[in-house]
Amino acid sequence: MSAVVLDHITKTYDDGKVVAVDDVSLQVAEGELFGLIGPDGAGKTSLFRILTTLLLPDKGSATVRGYDCVKDFKAIRSRIGYMPGKFSLYQDLTVKENLDFFATLFGSSIEENYDLIRDIYEQIKPFNDRRAGKLSGGMKQKLALCCALIHKPEVLFLDEPTTGVDVVSRKEFWAMLKSLKQQGITIVVSTPYMDEAMRCERIALIQGGKIMSVDTPDNIIAQFPVTLYAIKADDIYRLLTALRNEPAIDSSYAFGEYIHITLRNGSDIDTLRQQMEEKGHAHVAAKAIRPGIEDSFIRLMNQA
Amino acid sequence: MKVLRYLLKKEFRQIFRDKTILAMMFAMPTIQLIILPLAMNFDVKHVKLAVVDNDHSSYSRQLINKIGASGYFKTVAAAPSFRTALTYIEKEQADLVLEIPMGFERNLVREGEQKLGISVDAINGTKAAIGGSYLQAVVIDFNKQLPINTANAAPPSGLINITWSNWFNPLAEYRFYVVPAVLVLLLTLIGGFMSALNIVREKEVGTIEQINVTPIQKWEFILGKLIPFWVMGMIVFTLGLAVAWGIYGIWPVGSFITLYVFAAVYLVALLGFGLLISTYTNSQLQAMFVAFFFVMIFMLMSGLFTSVDSMPPWAKVIANLTPVTHFIKVIRMIVLKGSGFADVYPELLYLAIFAVVLNGWAIFNYRKTS
């Protein structure tokens, strides 16, 4: 059985003028760490809100652990943990009070599921009596995760949990998710950061409310259909403008200190480099590289 | 029940933690109750008078002295002509102009008849009307004591002599009328505003999102919000009664039980009103504006300042459609008149209807899913 099923879900706002989610279907397997990857405004949060029974879809159906998101919302609410993108715990209550509060709402207690949150909670325990509003960003995020976990949910929904958190905390956070997954919790997480996609077992690339691809990160990269080259020269901006006007180029975009390009059929990279050098670009270097998830995303986005 | 108990615990914890709001909740009613009734005085005193005496006779001087001695008027100017006297009114230095024509004394003595001119600045309608009639009363009194009238000896038979007394407020003091009403208004502010803002704040901060995904029941959440503010409201009400007694010496003539029963039902209605606002608004600013809109109507149409009975029919309908009107009416009846439960129970019925309708509407409109 799939833990989460979305079946042709559509959600619009403003009487259909804004399409947030456009005919999305996907399945998340039991115990999976699933990532929704897409830029801001792609429709990730709307999907989360539908799955957490906070938003009614216009069309289609969705189930979580076999329960319908519209009809069986009560059953779902006691089985899921949700961490919204915006920190939404009581800032004027202390760490312990927040945790106690959410445990009680779910008819549980901190002690009952202490094992589940121990690793995370131990880190914020020294600040038990500090008000949540006075915590640092990373601490807040840990507290929010604790509160979402306190009732031992079967499925955990994390909406952009690492946005606005420093690199070290982000790393720690993903390590925490991994250990939670080992305890059998299905985790659906969204992020705008492509590098985090690699840490998920399977990902869905989402853009403009549409799913572009669903697969393991490695497969998505493997499906990259052509060879990707990285090219650079002394004046990188002049090179980029030149490449854009080059008929042999299929796509080109700046990527760090390099420009990533793909070529049209029949063109070859050595000829291109020579051409560029002849045009007066100094120190042109080009090499074939393995595409990353971001390259796949950009390619899919341009095709759409 | 365990959930509800914890919700209440959390709610009180938050209320007591926000020192500013807590102070405002108790300091505001106390201070306002002490200050407002003193300022809201409709007794007209210090009416500024400009006199134009064209006669300069002993009669005219007697009249001017009499007016001065009445205690209500302050002669600000003795103008040489009506035209100059009018400039005092234009500059707002005088409220009234009394013009005594030439030959005032002569005509009175010879003809037994004389006219006086009174001009009134009617921008402040109340002051104008009352000041004008005070002045008239003084003139009538002056007229009676004129030798020409007293000399005629034998008072006309069959004269109706009126003696009168003020019931329930013997000295007809304005504060007795205003203090109970201001207390109601403050209770309205606490009950209506605080509950609306509190729930909207949860929306604004996003905590409601987190609450909504829990299996918590709708009624648990709503009761968890209503009960704390109901308790606070009752405390504020008690505090207000204490201030009314301590500062103004107003001790309810009627029973406290009746008073508290009404306050309890009234607060439920008001909290429902706040809850209703919170279901329609998304930010504290919006809630504040909507609440303000209604509170202004409540203030001006509830009979706090003006009598509901003298409003035009359509306004009377609106006045009766606000719970405030009913409670103000009742609290005056109980506090000043000592009305018993039997006298006021229809009003309780009104308040109960408000409580049921407002809360029912709010609960109906409160959704965990959008």
Interface residues (C-beta under 8 A of the other chain):
Chain A: T52 T53 L54 L55 L56 F73 K74 R77 S78 I80 Y82 P84 K86 F87 S88 L89 Y90 Q91 D92 L93 E97 D100 F101 F102 T104 L105 F106 G107 C147
Chain B: K2 V3 Y6 K10 R13 Q14 R17 D18 V205 G206 T207 E209 Q210 I211 N212 V213 T214 P215 I216 K368 T369 S370
